Amino acid sequence: MIIPKMNYEAHAYDLKTHLDGARLLNTVVTSNRPVADYVAPFDTVMLCLSKGSDSSIGALPAGSVGDIARARTLKQQSGLRTCGPLRV
């Protein structure tokens, strides 16, 4: 399987791996396998709530406290902001 090999190679170079879980919930339902089977090899995961769960907006980051804090800092430094009617 390519994912364990990819993660092994990335970690050998002290690189982090990320799973974009945009369709993760769809995959879990159709495969009848637990979410943990898919996310375990990765350092961070982003679960998109607007795809697969019929939510209008939102995403859930998952990972270590340090990795999530770093991601939040990078997002703020990039200038990406929610605008329009979604901004609170």
Stockholm file with secondary structure:
# STOCKHOLM 1.0

chainA/1-88         MIIPKMNYEAHAYDLKTHLDGARLLNTVVTSNRPVADYVAPFDTVMLCLSKGSDSSIGALPAGSVGDIARARTLKQQSGLRTCGPLRV
#=GR chainA/1-88 SS CHHHHHHHHHHHTTCCCEEEETTHHHHHHHHTCCHHHHHTTCSEEEEETTSSSCCSSCEEEESCHHHHHHHHHHHHHHTCCCCGGGCC
#=GC SS_cons        CHHHHHHHHHHHTTCCCEEEETTHHHHHHHHTCCHHHHHTTCSEEEEETTSSSCCSSCEEEESCHHHHHHHHHHHHHHTCCCCGGGCC
//
